[in-house]
Amino acid sequence: MGVALRAVSSETDLERVIAVRAGIDPILETTTADLRFLASRLRGPLHLLATVDGEPAGFGFAGVFPEQEAESFAFADLGVLPGFRRRGVGSALHGALSEHVRDLDKNALQLEVPEQDAEAIAFFRKRGYVEIERQKALELDLTALEPEPRQPPRGVEIFSWAARPDLTPGMYE
């Protein structure tokens, strides 16, 4: 059978995409509601599930955010499970997404690649992608910290917004 691509069209497909995404980057937590919301914001969204011999192997997503209409690129997300790499899955997804965004009058894809995924970075560099920005994901485990009682600086008062809703207009000024 080999590699097959199909448009995501059901809740089961969305769940398969989420499972694939989690298998690629376990830190990335996504829900079906997240994916539906993302698609609702884009012009011309295309969401693909890639399978190899019927088994979920990768996903692809592309479309144009309203704030990107004047740009030459479309937003994209693409991933292949490590066990299915180097079998044409990524190339098939990349080709389908590229063709789709051309139909949306865009000539480039912009996507994010986790910096720890050297294989994915090599895949995209081989296809002419260049880094345009870098972000670090940080996490602080608050359960491992001993709280230190601190006083705010003189003249600074800290309180919950709920305690002072009368200050709401000033927050936006």
DSSP file with accessible surface (Angstrom, degrees, kcal/mol):
  #  RESIDUE AA STRUCTURE BP1 BP2  ACC     N-H-->O    O-->H-N    N-H-->O    O-->H-N    TCO  KAPPA ALPHA  PHI   PSI    X-CA   Y-CA   Z-CA
    1    1 A M              0   0  196      0, 0.0     2,-0.1     0, 0.0    53,-0.0   0.000 360.0 360.0 360.0 -52.3    0.0    0.0    0.0
    2    2 A G        -     0   0   34      2,-0.0    51,-1.9     0, 0.0    52,-0.4  -0.354 360.0  -4.3  81.7-154.8    2.7    2.6    0.9
    3    3 A V  E     +A   52   0A  54     49,-0.2     2,-0.4    84,-0.2    49,-0.2  -0.568  62.7 179.7 -81.7 132.7    2.1    6.2    1.9
    4    4 A A  E     -A   51   0A  46     47,-2.5    47,-2.7    -2,-0.3     2,-0.4  -0.994  11.2-158.4-132.5 140.8   -1.4    7.6    1.6
    5    5 A L  E     +A   50   0A  61     -2,-0.4     2,-0.3    45,-0.2    45,-0.2  -0.943  14.9 172.8-115.4 140.1   -2.7   11.1    2.4
    6    6 A R  E     -A   49   0A  98     43,-1.9    43,-2.7    -2,-0.4     2,-0.2  -0.996  36.8-103.0-145.4 149.3   -6.2   12.0    3.2
    7    7 A A  E     -A   48   0A  56     -2,-0.3     2,-0.4    41,-0.2    41,-0.3  -0.462  41.6-112.2 -66.8 136.7   -8.0   15.1    4.4
    8    8 A V        +     0   0   26     39,-3.1    39,-0.2    -2,-0.2    -1,-0.1  -0.610  53.0 154.2 -70.9 123.2   -8.9   15.0    8.1
    9    9 A S        +     0   0  105     -2,-0.4     2,-0.3     1,-0.1    -1,-0.2   0.423  46.6  48.5-135.2  -1.4  -12.7   14.8    8.2
   10   10 A S  S  > S-     0   0   48      1,-0.1     4,-2.2     0, 0.0     5,-0.2  -0.904  80.0-108.4-139.7 167.2  -13.8   13.2   11.4
   11   11 A E  H  > S+     0   0   77     -2,-0.3     4,-2.5     1,-0.2     5,-0.2   0.887 120.4  55.7 -61.4 -38.1  -13.2   13.3   15.1
   12   12 A T  H  > S+     0   0   68      1,-0.2     4,-2.2     2,-0.2    -1,-0.2   0.920 106.4  50.2 -62.3 -41.8  -11.4   10.0   14.8
   13   13 A D  H  > S+     0   0    6      1,-0.2     4,-2.4     2,-0.2    -1,-0.2   0.918 109.7  50.9 -61.8 -43.7   -9.0   11.5   12.3
   14   14 A L  H  X S+     0   0   16     -4,-2.2     4,-2.4     1,-0.2    -2,-0.2   0.915 109.4  50.5 -60.3 -41.8   -8.4   14.5   14.6
   15   15 A E  H  X S+     0   0  107     -4,-2.5     4,-2.2     1,-0.2    -1,-0.2   0.884 109.3  51.4 -64.6 -36.3   -7.6   12.1   17.5
   16   16 A R  H  X S+     0   0  100     -4,-2.2     4,-2.3     2,-0.2    -1,-0.2   0.909 108.8  50.8 -65.9 -41.0   -5.2   10.3   15.2
   17   17 A V  H  X S+     0   0    0     -4,-2.4     4,-3.0     2,-0.2    -2,-0.2   0.931 109.7  50.7 -61.0 -44.0   -3.5   13.5   14.4
   18   18 A I  H  X S+     0   0   36     -4,-2.4     4,-2.6     1,-0.2    -2,-0.2   0.919 109.7  50.2 -61.1 -42.0   -3.2   14.4   18.1
   19   19 A A  H  X S+     0   0   64     -4,-2.2     4,-1.8     2,-0.2    -1,-0.2   0.912 111.6  48.0 -64.0 -39.8   -1.6   11.0   18.8
   20   20 A V  H  X S+     0   0    3     -4,-2.3     4,-1.4     2,-0.2    -2,-0.2   0.948 111.5  50.1 -64.9 -46.9    0.9   11.5   15.9
   21   21 A R  H  X S+     0   0   26     -4,-3.0     4,-3.0     1,-0.2     3,-0.5   0.915 110.6  49.9 -57.9 -43.2    1.8   15.0   17.2
   22   22 A A  H  < S+     0   0   45     -4,-2.6    -1,-0.2     1,-0.2    -2,-0.2   0.853 107.9  54.0 -65.6 -33.6    2.3   13.6   20.7
   23   23 A G  H  < S+     0   0   43     -4,-1.8    -1,-0.2    -5,-0.2    -2,-0.2   0.753 114.3  41.7 -71.1 -22.9    4.5   10.9   19.4
   24   24 A I  H  < S+     0   0   34     -4,-1.4    -2,-0.2    -3,-0.5    -1,-0.2   0.883 136.1   9.9 -87.9 -45.7    6.7   13.5   17.7
   25   25 A D    ><  -     0   0   29     -4,-3.0     3,-1.2    -5,-0.2    -1,-0.2  -0.801  62.7-172.2-139.4  93.0    6.8   16.1   20.5
   26   26 A P  T 3  S+     0   0  100      0, 0.0    -1,-0.1     0, 0.0    -4,-0.1   0.736  85.1  62.1 -61.9 -20.9    5.3   14.9   23.8
   27   27 A I  T 3  S+     0   0  123      2,-0.1     2,-0.8    -5,-0.0    -5,-0.1   0.835  84.0  87.2 -73.4 -29.9    5.6   18.4   25.3
   28   28 A L    <   -     0   0   72     -3,-1.2     2,-0.6    -7,-0.2    -3,-0.2  -0.580  66.2-164.4 -75.2 109.3    3.1   19.7   22.7
   29   29 A E        +     0   0  171     -2,-0.8     2,-0.4    -7,-0.0    -2,-0.1  -0.866  14.6 171.7-100.3 120.9   -0.3   19.2   24.2
   30   30 A T        -     0   0   22     -2,-0.6     2,-0.3   -12,-0.1    -8,-0.1  -0.962  14.5-161.9-129.6 146.0   -3.1   19.5   21.6
   31   31 A T     >  -     0   0   68     -2,-0.4     4,-2.0     1,-0.1     5,-0.2  -0.803  36.0-110.7-119.2 166.3   -6.8   18.8   21.8
   32   32 A T  H  > S+     0   0   28     -2,-0.3     4,-2.5     1,-0.2     5,-0.2   0.882 121.5  56.3 -62.9 -34.7   -9.4   18.3   19.0
   33   33 A A  H  > S+     0   0   54      1,-0.2     4,-2.7     2,-0.2    -1,-0.2   0.897 104.5  52.9 -63.5 -39.4  -10.9   21.7   20.1
   34   34 A D  H  > S+     0   0   78      2,-0.2     4,-2.6     1,-0.2    -1,-0.2   0.931 111.3  45.6 -58.9 -47.6   -7.5   23.3   19.5
   35   35 A L  H  X S+     0   0    7     -4,-2.0     4,-2.3     2,-0.2    -2,-0.2   0.896 113.3  48.9 -66.6 -39.0   -7.3   21.9   16.0
   36   36 A R  H  X S+     0   0  115     -4,-2.5     4,-2.0     2,-0.2    -1,-0.2   0.921 112.2  49.0 -65.6 -42.0  -10.9   22.9   15.2
   37   37 A F  H  X S+     0   0  133     -4,-2.7     4,-1.2     2,-0.2    -2,-0.2   0.934 110.1  51.3 -62.9 -45.5  -10.3   26.4   16.5
   38   38 A L  H >X S+     0   0   37     -4,-2.6     3,-0.9     1,-0.2     4,-0.8   0.946 110.5  48.4 -56.7 -48.8   -7.1   26.7   14.4
   39   39 A A  H >< S+     0   0   30     -4,-2.3     3,-0.8     1,-0.2    -1,-0.2   0.873 106.4  57.8 -61.1 -35.0   -8.9   25.6   11.3
   40   40 A S  H 3< S+     0   0   89     -4,-2.0    -1,-0.2     1,-0.2    -2,-0.2   0.761 105.1  51.3 -69.4 -22.5  -11.7   28.1   11.9
   41   41 A R  H << S+     0   0   89     -4,-1.2     2,-0.3    -3,-0.9    -1,-0.2   0.641  98.6  82.1 -86.4 -16.6   -9.3   31.0   12.0
   42   42 A L  S << S-     0   0   14     -3,-0.8     2,-0.5    -4,-0.8    23,-0.2  -0.660  73.0-129.8 -98.4 148.2   -7.6   30.2    8.7
   43   43 A R  E    S+ B   0  64A  94     21,-3.0    21,-2.0    -2,-0.3    -2,-0.1  -0.779  94.7   1.5 -86.0 131.5   -8.5   30.9    5.1
   44   44 A G  E    S-     0   0A  27     -2,-0.5    -1,-0.2    19,-0.2     2,-0.1   0.890  84.5-167.2  63.4  45.5   -8.3   27.8    3.0
   45   45 A P  E     -     0   0A  58      0, 0.0     2,-0.4     0, 0.0    18,-0.2  -0.390   7.8-171.1 -68.0 139.0   -7.3   25.3    5.8
   46   46 A L  E     - B   0  62A  39     16,-2.4    16,-2.0    -2,-0.1     2,-0.5  -0.993   1.9-174.5-128.5 123.7   -6.0   21.9    4.7
   47   47 A H  E     - B   0  61A  22     -2,-0.4   -39,-3.1    14,-0.2     2,-0.4  -0.983   8.9-172.5-122.5 119.6   -5.5   19.3    7.3
   48   48 A L  E     -AB   7  60A  13     12,-3.4    12,-2.0    -2,-0.5     2,-0.5  -0.888  17.5-157.3-117.6 146.7   -4.0   16.0    6.2
   49   49 A L  E     -AB   6  59A   0    -43,-2.7   -43,-1.9    -2,-0.4     2,-0.4  -0.979  16.0-153.8-115.8 128.6   -3.4   12.6    7.9
   50   50 A A  E     -AB   5  58A   0      8,-3.0     7,-3.1    -2,-0.5     8,-1.6  -0.868  13.1-174.5-102.9 137.0   -0.6   10.5    6.4
   51   51 A T  E     -AB   4  56A  11    -47,-2.7   -47,-2.5    -2,-0.4     2,-0.5  -0.933  17.8-151.9-126.9 153.8   -0.7    6.7    6.8
   52   52 A V  E >  S-AB   3  55A   7      3,-2.4     3,-2.2    -2,-0.3   -49,-0.2  -0.992  88.5 -17.9-123.5 117.9    1.7    4.0    5.8
   53   53 A D  T 3  S-     0   0   91    -51,-1.9    -1,-0.1    -2,-0.5   -50,-0.1   0.882 131.3 -51.8  50.6  40.8    0.0    0.7    5.1
   54   54 A G  T 3  S+     0   0   50    -52,-0.4    -1,-0.3     1,-0.2   -51,-0.1   0.327 113.8 117.9  84.8  -7.0   -3.0    2.0    7.0
   55   55 A E  E <  S-B   52   0A 117     -3,-2.2    -3,-2.4     1,-0.1    -1,-0.2  -0.794  74.7-107.0 -98.3 130.6   -1.1    3.1   10.1
   56   56 A P  E     +B   51   0A  36      0, 0.0    -5,-0.3     0, 0.0     3,-0.1  -0.308  50.7 157.4 -55.2 129.8   -1.1    6.8   11.1
   57   57 A A  E     -     0   0A   0     -7,-3.1    24,-2.9     1,-0.4     2,-0.3   0.568  54.2 -10.5-130.2 -23.6    2.4    8.1   10.4
   58   58 A G  E     -BC  50  80A   0     -8,-1.6    -8,-3.0    22,-0.3    -1,-0.4  -0.979  50.5-141.1-167.7 175.2    2.3   11.9   10.0
   59   59 A F  E     -BC  49  79A   8     20,-2.4    20,-2.2    -2,-0.3     2,-0.3  -0.967   7.4-165.4-146.3 159.4    0.2   15.0    9.6
   60   60 A G  E     +BC  48  78A   0    -12,-2.0   -12,-3.4    -2,-0.3     2,-0.3  -0.991   5.9 179.8-147.6 148.6    0.2   18.2    7.7
   61   61 A F  E     +BC  47  77A   4     16,-2.5    16,-2.4    -2,-0.3     2,-0.3  -0.988   6.6 165.3-149.7 137.1   -1.7   21.4    8.1
   62   62 A A  E     +BC  46  76A   0    -16,-2.0   -16,-2.4    -2,-0.3     2,-0.3  -0.991  11.0 125.5-153.9 151.9   -1.6   24.7    6.1
   63   63 A G  E     - C   0  75A   0     12,-1.9    12,-2.0    -2,-0.3     2,-0.5  -0.953  51.0 -87.8 176.5-178.9   -3.7   27.9    5.7
   64   64 A V  E     -B   43   0A   0    -21,-2.0   -21,-3.0    -2,-0.3    10,-0.1  -0.944  28.1-142.8-118.2 120.4   -3.6   31.6    5.8
   65   65 A F    >   -     0   0   26     -2,-0.5     3,-2.1   -23,-0.2     4,-0.4  -0.500  28.2-116.3 -71.9 147.8   -4.2   33.6    9.0
   66   66 A P  G >  S+     0   0   74      0, 0.0     3,-1.4     0, 0.0     4,-0.2   0.889 116.8  54.8 -53.5 -39.8   -6.1   36.9    8.5
   67   67 A E  G 3  S+     0   0  126      1,-0.3     3,-0.2     2,-0.1    -2,-0.0   0.578 105.3  55.0 -73.4  -6.0   -3.0   38.9    9.6
   68   68 A Q  G X  S+     0   0   21     -3,-2.1     3,-1.8     1,-0.1    -1,-0.3   0.382  72.5 105.8-103.6   3.5   -0.9   37.1    7.0
   69   69 A E  T <  S+     0   0   81     -3,-1.4    -1,-0.1    -4,-0.4    -2,-0.1   0.854  83.1  46.6 -54.8 -37.8   -3.0   38.0    4.0
   70   70 A A  T 3  S+     0   0  102     -4,-0.2    -1,-0.3    -3,-0.2    -2,-0.1   0.612  99.2  91.2 -81.2 -10.3   -0.5   40.6    2.8
   71   71 A E  S <  S-     0   0   97     -3,-1.8    -3,-0.1     2,-0.2     0, 0.0  -0.398  79.0-129.0 -82.7 163.6    2.5   38.2    3.3
   72   72 A S  S    S+     0   0   65     34,-0.1    35,-2.5    -2,-0.1    36,-0.9   0.578  84.5  71.5 -86.3  -8.8    3.9   35.8    0.7
   73   73 A F  E     - d   0 108A  34     33,-0.2     2,-0.3    34,-0.2    36,-0.2  -0.672  64.5-145.7-111.4 162.3    3.7   32.8    3.0
   74   74 A A  E     - d   0 109A   0     34,-2.3    36,-2.6    -2,-0.2   -10,-0.2  -0.867  31.8-103.5-116.4 155.0    1.1   30.6    4.6
   75   75 A F  E     +Cd  63 110A  41    -12,-2.0   -12,-1.9    -2,-0.3     2,-0.3  -0.537  45.9 176.6 -73.9 141.2    1.2   29.0    8.0
   76   76 A A  E     -C   62   0A   1     34,-2.2    36,-0.4   -14,-0.2     2,-0.3  -0.987  21.6-169.7-145.1 156.7    2.0   25.3    8.0
   77   77 A D  E     +C   61   0A  30    -16,-2.4   -16,-2.5    -2,-0.3     2,-0.3  -0.978  17.0 167.8-143.7 135.1    2.6   22.5   10.5
   78   78 A L  E     +C   60   0A  20     -2,-0.3     2,-0.3    34,-0.3   -18,-0.2  -0.989   1.4 165.9-151.9 137.5    4.0   19.1    9.4
   79   79 A G  E     -C   59   0A   9    -20,-2.2   -20,-2.4    -2,-0.3     2,-0.4  -0.990  17.3-160.0-156.2 151.4    5.3   16.1   11.3
   80   80 A V  E     -C   58   0A  10     -2,-0.3   -22,-0.3   -22,-0.2     5,-0.1  -0.999  33.3-110.5-131.7 133.0    6.2   12.5   10.8
   81   81 A L    >   -     0   0   35    -24,-2.9     3,-2.4    -2,-0.4     4,-0.4  -0.343  32.6-117.4 -59.0 139.7    6.6    9.9   13.6
   82   82 A P  G >  S+     0   0   71      0, 0.0     3,-1.4     0, 0.0    -1,-0.1   0.865 112.7  57.4 -50.7 -38.6   10.3    8.9   14.0
   83   83 A G  G 3  S+     0   0   62      1,-0.3    -2,-0.1     3,-0.0   -26,-0.0   0.636 109.3  46.2 -69.9 -11.2    9.6    5.3   13.0
   84   84 A F  G X >S+     0   0   22     -3,-2.4     3,-0.6   -27,-0.2     5,-0.5   0.322  85.3 118.5-112.3   5.8    8.1    6.4    9.7
   85   85 A R  T < 5 +     0   0   42     -3,-1.4    -4,-0.0    -4,-0.4    34,-0.0  -0.332  67.3  30.5 -73.9 156.8   10.8    8.8    8.6
   86   86 A R  T 3 5S+     0   0  214      1,-0.1    -1,-0.2    -2,-0.0    -3,-0.0   0.780  94.1  97.9  66.1  30.1   12.8    8.3    5.4
   87   87 A R  T < 5S-     0   0  122     -3,-0.6   -84,-0.2   -85,-0.0    -2,-0.1   0.174 105.3 -94.7-127.5  11.7    9.9    6.5    3.7
   88   88 A G  T  >5S+     0   0   35    -86,-0.1     4,-2.2     4,-0.0     5,-0.2   0.413  93.0 116.4  92.8  -0.8    8.5    9.4    1.7
   89   89 A V  H  ><S+     0   0    1     -5,-0.5     4,-2.6     2,-0.2     5,-0.2   0.958  79.4  43.5 -66.6 -51.1    5.8   10.5    4.3
   90   90 A G  H  > S+     0   0    9      1,-0.2     4,-3.1     2,-0.2     5,-0.2   0.912 114.2  51.0 -61.8 -41.5    7.3   13.9    4.9
   91   91 A S  H  > S+     0   0   55      2,-0.2     4,-2.5     1,-0.2    -1,-0.2   0.910 110.8  48.7 -63.5 -40.7    7.9   14.5    1.2
   92   92 A A  H  X S+     0   0   35     -4,-2.2     4,-2.2     2,-0.2    -2,-0.2   0.934 114.9  44.5 -65.0 -44.8    4.4   13.6    0.3
   93   93 A L  H  X S+     0   0    0     -4,-2.6     4,-2.7     2,-0.2     5,-0.3   0.938 113.7  50.0 -63.8 -46.8    2.9   15.9    3.0
   94   94 A H  H  X S+     0   0   30     -4,-3.1     4,-2.6    -5,-0.2     5,-0.2   0.917 111.4  49.3 -60.0 -43.0    5.3   18.7    2.1
   95   95 A G  H  X S+     0   0   35     -4,-2.5     4,-2.3    -5,-0.2    -1,-0.2   0.924 112.3  47.1 -62.4 -44.2    4.4   18.4   -1.6
   96   96 A A  H  X S+     0   0   28     -4,-2.2     4,-2.2     1,-0.2    -2,-0.2   0.913 114.4  46.3 -66.0 -41.9    0.6   18.4   -0.9
   97   97 A L  H  X S+     0   0    1     -4,-2.7     4,-2.5     2,-0.2     5,-0.2   0.904 111.7  51.8 -67.6 -40.3    0.8   21.4    1.4
   98   98 A S  H  X S+     0   0   17     -4,-2.6     4,-1.8    -5,-0.3    -2,-0.2   0.931 111.1  47.2 -61.2 -45.6    3.1   23.3   -1.0
   99   99 A E  H  X S+     0   0  123     -4,-2.3     4,-1.7    -5,-0.2    -1,-0.2   0.917 111.2  52.7 -61.8 -41.6    0.6   22.8   -3.8
  100  100 A H  H  X S+     0   0   38     -4,-2.2     4,-0.7     1,-0.2    -2,-0.2   0.928 108.6  47.6 -62.6 -45.5   -2.3   23.8   -1.6
  101  101 A V  H  <>S+     0   0    3     -4,-2.5     5,-2.4     1,-0.2     3,-0.5   0.834 106.1  58.7 -71.5 -26.7   -0.7   27.1   -0.5
  102  102 A R  H ><5S+     0   0  152     -4,-1.8     3,-1.9     1,-0.2    -1,-0.2   0.907 102.8  54.1 -61.9 -39.0    0.1   27.9   -4.2
  103  103 A D  H 3<5S+     0   0  119     -4,-1.7    -1,-0.2     1,-0.3    -2,-0.2   0.720 104.2  55.5 -66.0 -20.5   -3.6   27.6   -4.8
  104  104 A L  T 3<5S-     0   0   19     -4,-0.7    -1,-0.3    -3,-0.5    -2,-0.2   0.204 124.2-107.3 -92.2  11.5   -4.1   30.2   -2.0
  105  105 A D  T < 5S+     0   0  147     -3,-1.9     2,-0.3     1,-0.3    -3,-0.2   0.809  80.8 126.6  64.4  34.4   -1.8   32.6   -3.9
  106  106 A K      < -     0   0   14     -5,-2.4    -1,-0.3    -8,-0.1   -33,-0.2  -0.898  44.7-164.5-116.8 149.9    1.1   32.1   -1.5
  107  107 A N        +     0   0  127    -35,-2.5     2,-0.3    -2,-0.3   -34,-0.2   0.227  66.8  45.0-120.0  15.6    4.6   31.1   -2.5
  108  108 A A  E     -d   73   0A  38    -36,-0.9   -34,-2.3    -7,-0.1     2,-0.4  -0.992  62.9-137.8-153.9 155.3    6.1   30.0    0.8
  109  109 A L  E     -d   74   0A  20     -2,-0.3     2,-0.5   -36,-0.2   -34,-0.2  -0.935  13.2-161.6-111.7 139.5    5.4   28.0    3.9
  110  110 A Q  E     +d   75   0A  69    -36,-2.6   -34,-2.2    -2,-0.4     2,-0.3  -0.990  25.3 152.8-120.5 126.8    6.3   29.1    7.4
  111  111 A L        -     0   0   33     -2,-0.5     2,-0.4   -36,-0.2   -34,-0.2  -0.920  38.7-113.0-146.0 170.2    6.4   26.5   10.2
  112  112 A E        -     0   0  136    -36,-0.4   -34,-0.3    -2,-0.3    -2,-0.0  -0.877  21.4-169.3-109.8 143.3    8.0   25.7   13.5
  113  113 A V        -     0   0   46     -2,-0.4     2,-0.1   -36,-0.1   -34,-0.0  -0.999  30.6-114.4-130.5 127.4   10.5   22.9   14.1
  114  114 A P    >   -     0   0   38      0, 0.0     3,-1.9     0, 0.0     7,-0.2  -0.399  23.3-133.5 -60.8 132.1   11.5   21.8   17.6
  115  115 A E  T 3  S+     0   0   81      1,-0.3     6,-0.1    20,-0.2    21,-0.0   0.753 103.5  60.2 -64.5 -19.4   15.2   22.6   18.0
  116  116 A Q  T 3  S+     0   0  133      1,-0.2     2,-1.3     2,-0.1    -1,-0.3   0.587  84.1  85.8 -82.9  -6.1   15.9   19.2   19.5
  117  117 A D    <>  +     0   0   23     -3,-1.9     4,-2.2     1,-0.2     3,-0.3  -0.602  51.1 169.1 -96.5  77.3   14.6   17.4   16.4
  118  118 A A  H  > S+     0   0   74     -2,-1.3     4,-2.5     1,-0.2    -1,-0.2   0.848  74.8  56.6 -59.3 -35.5   17.8   17.4   14.3
  119  119 A E  H  > S+     0   0   78      2,-0.2     4,-2.2     1,-0.2    -1,-0.2   0.920 108.7  45.7 -63.4 -43.9   16.2   15.0   11.7
  120  120 A A  H  > S+     0   0   15     -3,-0.3     4,-2.4     2,-0.2     5,-0.2   0.909 111.3  52.4 -67.2 -40.7   13.3   17.4   11.0
  121  121 A I  H  X S+     0   0   40     -4,-2.2     4,-2.8     1,-0.2     5,-0.2   0.938 110.5  48.1 -60.4 -44.4   15.7   20.4   10.8
  122  122 A A  H  X S+     0   0   58     -4,-2.5     4,-2.3     1,-0.2    -1,-0.2   0.905 108.9  55.1 -62.4 -40.3   17.8   18.5    8.2
  123  123 A F  H  X S+     0   0   45     -4,-2.2     4,-0.7     1,-0.2    -1,-0.2   0.937 113.5  40.2 -57.2 -49.2   14.6   17.6    6.3
  124  124 A F  H ><>S+     0   0   12     -4,-2.4     5,-2.2     1,-0.2     3,-0.7   0.895 112.7  53.6 -73.4 -38.2   13.5   21.2    6.0
  125  125 A R  H ><5S+     0   0  146     -4,-2.8     3,-2.1     1,-0.2    -1,-0.2   0.905 103.5  58.2 -61.1 -39.0   17.0   22.6    5.3
  126  126 A K  H 3<5S+     0   0  172     -4,-2.3    -1,-0.2     1,-0.3    -2,-0.2   0.790 105.3  51.7 -60.0 -25.9   17.4   20.1    2.5
  127  127 A R  T <<5S-     0   0   77     -3,-0.7    -1,-0.3    -4,-0.7    -2,-0.2   0.230 129.1 -95.2 -97.7  12.7   14.2   21.7    1.0
  128  128 A G  T < 5S+     0   0   60     -3,-2.1    -3,-0.2     1,-0.3    -2,-0.1   0.493  71.9 149.7  93.0   4.6   15.6   25.2    1.2
  129  129 A Y      < -     0   0   53     -5,-2.2     2,-0.3    -8,-0.1    -1,-0.3  -0.435  26.0-162.9 -71.0 146.3   14.1   26.4    4.5
  130  130 A V        -     0   0  116     -2,-0.1     2,-0.3     0, 0.0    -1,-0.0  -0.950  26.1-104.1-127.7 150.3   16.1   28.9    6.5
  131  131 A E        +     0   0  102     -2,-0.3     3,-0.1     1,-0.1     0, 0.0  -0.555  36.0 172.0 -72.9 131.2   15.7   29.8   10.2
  132  132 A I        -     0   0  112      1,-0.4     2,-0.3    -2,-0.3    -1,-0.1   0.566  66.7  -0.6-114.6 -17.4   14.0   33.2   10.7
  133  133 A E        -     0   0  123      2,-0.0    -1,-0.4     0, 0.0     2,-0.4  -0.974  59.7-143.2-162.4 164.0   13.6   33.1   14.4
  134  134 A R        -     0   0  145     -2,-0.3     2,-0.3    -3,-0.1    -3,-0.0  -0.998  13.4-174.6-136.7 137.7   14.3   31.0   17.4
  135  135 A Q        -     0   0  122     -2,-0.4     2,-0.4     2,-0.0   -20,-0.2  -0.969  14.1-144.6-129.8 148.3   12.3   30.4   20.6
  136  136 A K        -     0   0  136     -2,-0.3     2,-0.6   -21,-0.0    -2,-0.0  -0.930  12.2-139.7-111.7 134.2   13.1   28.5   23.7
  137  137 A A        -     0   0   97     -2,-0.4     2,-0.4     2,-0.0    -2,-0.0  -0.827  27.6-174.0 -90.9 125.9   10.4   26.6   25.6
  138  138 A L        -     0   0  161     -2,-0.6     2,-0.4     2,-0.0    -2,-0.0  -0.919  10.7-173.0-123.0 149.8   10.9   27.0   29.4
  139  139 A E        -     0   0  182     -2,-0.4     2,-0.5     2,-0.0    -2,-0.0  -0.999   9.2-158.9-142.3 138.4    9.2   25.5   32.3
  140  140 A L        -     0   0  117     -2,-0.4     2,-1.1     3,-0.0     3,-0.1  -0.980  14.1-144.9-119.3 119.6    9.4   26.2   36.0
  141  141 A D    >   -     0   0   88     -2,-0.5     3,-1.3     1,-0.2     4,-0.2  -0.724  14.7-172.6 -83.6  99.7    8.3   23.4   38.4
  142  142 A L  G >  S+     0   0  125     -2,-1.1     3,-1.2     1,-0.3    -1,-0.2   0.742  78.1  68.1 -68.4 -21.6    6.8   25.5   41.3
  143  143 A T  G 3  S+     0   0  127      1,-0.2    -1,-0.3    -3,-0.1    -2,-0.1   0.732  95.9  56.4 -70.8 -18.2    6.4   22.4   43.4
  144  144 A A  G <  S+     0   0   77     -3,-1.3     2,-0.4     2,-0.1    -1,-0.2   0.509  93.9  87.6 -89.6  -3.7   10.2   22.1   43.7
  145  145 A L  S <  S-     0   0   92     -3,-1.2    -3,-0.0    -4,-0.2     0, 0.0  -0.751  72.5-134.9-101.1 142.3   10.6   25.6   45.1
  146  146 A E        -     0   0  168     -2,-0.4     2,-0.1     1,-0.0    -2,-0.1  -0.832  34.6-119.9 -86.2 120.7   10.4   26.7   48.7
  147  147 A P        -     0   0  117      0, 0.0    -1,-0.0     0, 0.0    -5,-0.0  -0.419  23.3-151.0 -65.0 133.4    8.2   29.8   48.7
  148  148 A E        -     0   0  131     -2,-0.1     2,-0.3     2,-0.0    -3,-0.0  -0.932  17.8-124.4-104.6 121.7   10.1   32.9   50.1
  149  149 A P        +     0   0  133      0, 0.0     2,-0.4     0, 0.0     0, 0.0  -0.502  40.7 177.6 -66.3 124.0    8.0   35.4   51.8
  150  150 A R        -     0   0  185     -2,-0.3    -2,-0.0     0, 0.0     0, 0.0  -0.983  25.0-141.1-129.9 147.3    8.6   38.7   50.0
  151  151 A Q        -     0   0  174     -2,-0.4     3,-0.1     1,-0.0     0, 0.0  -0.834  28.2-116.4-102.7 139.4    7.2   42.1   50.4
  152  152 A P        -     0   0   47      0, 0.0     3,-0.1     0, 0.0     4,-0.1  -0.313  47.1 -81.5 -67.0 161.0    6.6   44.2   47.3
  153  153 A P    >   -     0   0   95      0, 0.0     3,-2.3     0, 0.0     0, 0.0  -0.201  64.6 -74.9 -58.9 156.2    8.6   47.4   46.9
  154  154 A R  T 3  S+     0   0  248      1,-0.3     3,-0.1    -3,-0.1    -3,-0.0  -0.239 122.4  21.2 -54.7 132.6    7.4   50.5   48.8
  155  155 A G  T 3  S+     0   0   83      1,-0.2     2,-0.5    -3,-0.1    -1,-0.3   0.368  99.0 110.4  89.7  -6.6    4.4   52.0   47.1
  156  156 A V    <   -     0   0   75     -3,-2.3     2,-0.4    -4,-0.1    -1,-0.2  -0.904  46.0-170.4-106.3 128.6    3.5   48.7   45.2
  157  157 A E        -     0   0  141     -2,-0.5     2,-0.5    -3,-0.1    -3,-0.0  -0.959   6.0-157.7-117.8 133.0    0.4   46.8   46.3
  158  158 A I        +     0   0  137     -2,-0.4     2,-0.3    -6,-0.0    -2,-0.0  -0.950  28.3 142.0-113.8 127.5   -0.4   43.4   44.9
  159  159 A F        -     0   0   81     -2,-0.5     2,-0.1     5,-0.0    -2,-0.0  -0.963  51.2 -84.9-153.9 167.0   -4.0   42.1   44.9
  160  160 A S    >>  -     0   0   69     -2,-0.3     4,-0.7     1,-0.1     3,-0.7  -0.475  29.8-127.3 -78.6 149.4   -6.3   40.0   42.8
  161  161 A W  G >4 S+     0   0  127      1,-0.2     3,-1.2     2,-0.2     6,-0.2   0.880 110.8  61.8 -59.7 -37.9   -8.2   41.6   40.0
  162  162 A A  G 34 S+     0   0   90      1,-0.3    -1,-0.2     2,-0.1    -2,-0.0   0.834  99.2  55.7 -60.6 -30.7  -11.4   40.1   41.5
  163  163 A A  G <4 S+     0   0   66     -3,-0.7    -1,-0.3     1,-0.2    -2,-0.2   0.729 119.9  29.3 -74.4 -21.2  -10.8   42.1   44.7
  164  164 A R    X<  +     0   0   88     -3,-1.2     3,-2.1    -4,-0.7    -1,-0.2  -0.426  62.8 154.3-137.0  59.7  -10.7   45.4   42.8
  165  165 A P  G >   +     0   0   81      0, 0.0     3,-1.9     0, 0.0    -1,-0.1   0.769  68.8  76.1 -61.6 -19.0  -12.9   45.2   39.6
  166  166 A D  G 3  S+     0   0  101      1,-0.3     4,-0.3     2,-0.1    -5,-0.0   0.722  88.1  60.2 -64.7 -15.6  -13.3   49.0   39.8
  167  167 A L  G <> S+     0   0   66     -3,-2.1     4,-1.4    -6,-0.2    -1,-0.3   0.463  73.7 102.2 -90.0  -0.7   -9.7   49.3   38.4
  168  168 A T  H X> S+     0   0   43     -3,-1.9     4,-1.0     1,-0.2     3,-0.7   0.911  78.1  50.2 -53.2 -49.6  -10.6   47.5   35.2
  169  169 A P  H >> S+     0   0   81      0, 0.0     4,-0.9     0, 0.0     3,-0.8   0.915 109.1  53.2 -58.4 -38.6  -10.8   50.6   33.0
  170  170 A G  H 34 S+     0   0   45     -3,-0.3    -2,-0.2    -4,-0.3     3,-0.2   0.791  98.2  64.6 -66.5 -27.6   -7.4   51.8   34.3
  171  171 A M  H << S+     0   0  104     -4,-1.4    -1,-0.2    -3,-0.7    -3,-0.1   0.849 107.2  42.3 -63.0 -33.1   -5.8   48.5   33.4
  172  172 A Y  H <<        0   0  171     -4,-1.0    -1,-0.2    -3,-0.8    -2,-0.2   0.606 360.0 360.0 -91.7 -14.5   -6.4   49.2   29.7
  173  173 A E     <        0   0  197     -4,-0.9    -2,-0.2    -3,-0.2    -1,-0.1   0.850 360.0 360.0 -76.3 360.0   -5.5   52.8   29.8
